[in-house]
Amino acid sequence: MARPKIPVFSVLGLSGLMVLTGCFGPPAPAPTATSAAPTTTASASPTSTTTASPTSPAATPTATVPPTSVPPSSAPASPPPTAEPAPPGLPEQVAPLTVYYVAVGNNGVAGPAIGCGDSAVATTTAPVRFTDQVGPSIRTLLANKSRDVGLSGLVNALYQSNLAYVGGELNGSTIAIWLTGQFMLGGVCDVPRAKAQLEYTAMAASGATSAQVFVNGRPIDEVLSLK
């Protein structure tokens, strides 16, 4: 007995129906937060930045950790190890000051010989308190407005001058002092006398062997020049 023939279009239609049914089946479940971004919880861990050693070469920040997530240190910056403390100032002391006057016509017997056949003679004051001896010594000399120094026979060639001490600087064995004001001298021989009084007083106060005197920013030789 012959089998009945199944139409071809019926098989094809059934298979097509099965394919369409698979396409429109129930949707797949949505991925969860942990499965979609497994690195999110790792980067948000509070120990991800604190457990890394700051000196370890392998501990480099990842792209998921912003640099501002590490709080800045609140400790104050320490001074550099090479910084040295500032040198202390000169110690305060109490001692007499040495001030020079002139022995007219002494010809270098009582002290260093200066112009016009005179001598520069050292005198001492009562003990005074100071730190820098140059300033007090020069100020004491300039403050004396008497021509005769007591009954010593010495002369003060600077007694009429209006000068003020500004500052001094010791450079090796040379002491430099700066004055302001004007000279008022009694004659030609008062020029080397006034210069010697200032220079020898400055050298005695500083321990220097030479001196430079500037008045209103100019060398004393230029200021006292008769030209």
ZINOR-V428930 format. One record per residue. N is the residue number from 1. BURIAL is + if it has 16 or more other ideal C-beta (glycine too) atoms within 10 Angstrom, else -. Layout:
BEGIN
n=N burial=BURIAL
n=N burial=BURIAL
END
This chain:
BEGIN
n=1 burial=-
n=2 burial=-
n=3 burial=-
n=4 burial=-
n=5 burial=-
n=6 burial=-
n=7 burial=-
n=8 burial=-
n=9 burial=-
n=10 burial=-
n=11 burial=-
n=12 burial=-
n=13 burial=-
n=14 burial=-
n=15 burial=-
n=16 burial=-
n=17 burial=-
n=18 burial=-
n=19 burial=-
n=20 burial=-
n=21 burial=-
n=22 burial=-
n=23 burial=-
n=24 burial=-
n=25 burial=-
n=26 burial=-
n=27 burial=-
n=28 burial=-
n=29 burial=-
n=30 burial=-
n=31 burial=-
n=32 burial=-
n=33 burial=-
n=34 burial=-
n=35 burial=-
n=36 burial=-
n=37 burial=-
n=38 burial=-
n=39 burial=-
n=40 burial=-
n=41 burial=-
n=42 burial=-
n=43 burial=-
n=44 burial=-
n=45 burial=-
n=46 burial=-
n=47 burial=-
n=48 burial=-
n=49 burial=+
n=50 burial=-
n=51 burial=-
n=52 burial=-
n=53 burial=-
n=54 burial=-
n=55 burial=-
n=56 burial=-
n=57 burial=-
n=58 burial=-
n=59 burial=-
n=60 burial=-
n=61 burial=-
n=62 burial=-
n=63 burial=-
n=64 burial=-
n=65 burial=-
n=66 burial=-
n=67 burial=-
n=68 burial=-
n=69 burial=-
n=70 burial=-
n=71 burial=-
n=72 burial=-
n=73 burial=-
n=74 burial=-
n=75 burial=-
n=76 burial=-
n=77 burial=-
n=78 burial=-
n=79 burial=-
n=80 burial=-
n=81 burial=-
n=82 burial=-
n=83 burial=-
n=84 burial=-
n=85 burial=-
n=86 burial=-
n=87 burial=-
n=88 burial=-
n=89 burial=-
n=90 burial=-
n=91 burial=-
n=92 burial=-
n=93 burial=-
n=94 burial=-
n=95 burial=-
n=96 burial=-
n=97 burial=+
n=98 burial=+
n=99 burial=+
n=100 burial=+
n=101 burial=+
n=102 burial=+
n=103 burial=+
n=104 burial=-
n=105 burial=-
n=106 burial=+
n=107 burial=-
n=108 burial=-
n=109 burial=-
n=110 burial=+
n=111 burial=+
n=112 burial=-
n=113 burial=-
n=114 burial=+
n=115 burial=-
n=116 burial=+
n=117 burial=-
n=118 burial=+
n=119 burial=+
n=120 burial=+
n=121 burial=+
n=122 burial=-
n=123 burial=+
n=124 burial=-
n=125 burial=-
n=126 burial=-
n=127 burial=-
n=128 burial=-
n=129 burial=-
n=130 burial=+
n=131 burial=-
n=132 burial=-
n=133 burial=+
n=134 burial=+
n=135 burial=+
n=136 burial=+
n=137 burial=+
n=138 burial=+
n=139 burial=-
n=140 burial=+
n=141 burial=+
n=142 burial=+
n=143 burial=-
n=144 burial=-
n=145 burial=-
n=146 burial=-
n=147 burial=-
n=148 burial=-
n=149 burial=+
n=150 burial=-
n=151 burial=-
n=152 burial=-
n=153 burial=-
n=154 burial=+
n=155 burial=+
n=156 burial=+
n=157 burial=+
n=158 burial=+
n=159 burial=+
n=160 burial=-
n=161 burial=+
n=162 burial=-
n=163 burial=+
n=164 burial=-
n=165 burial=+
n=166 burial=+
n=167 burial=-
n=168 burial=+
n=169 burial=-
n=170 burial=-
n=171 burial=-
n=172 burial=-
n=173 burial=-
n=174 burial=-
n=175 burial=+
n=176 burial=+
n=177 burial=+
n=178 burial=+
n=179 burial=+
n=180 burial=-
n=181 burial=-
n=182 burial=-
n=183 burial=+
n=184 burial=-
n=185 burial=+
n=186 burial=-
n=187 burial=-
n=188 burial=-
n=189 burial=+
n=190 burial=+
n=191 burial=+
n=192 burial=+
n=193 burial=+
n=194 burial=+
n=195 burial=+
n=196 burial=+
n=197 burial=+
n=198 burial=+
n=199 burial=+
n=200 burial=+
n=201 burial=+
n=202 burial=+
n=203 burial=+
n=204 burial=+
n=205 burial=+
n=206 burial=+
n=207 burial=-
n=208 burial=+
n=209 burial=-
n=210 burial=-
n=211 burial=+
n=212 burial=+
n=213 burial=+
n=214 burial=+
n=215 burial=+
n=216 burial=-
n=217 burial=-
n=218 burial=-
n=219 burial=-
n=220 burial=+
n=221 burial=-
n=222 burial=-
n=223 burial=+
n=224 burial=+
n=225 burial=-
n=226 burial=-
n=227 burial=-
END
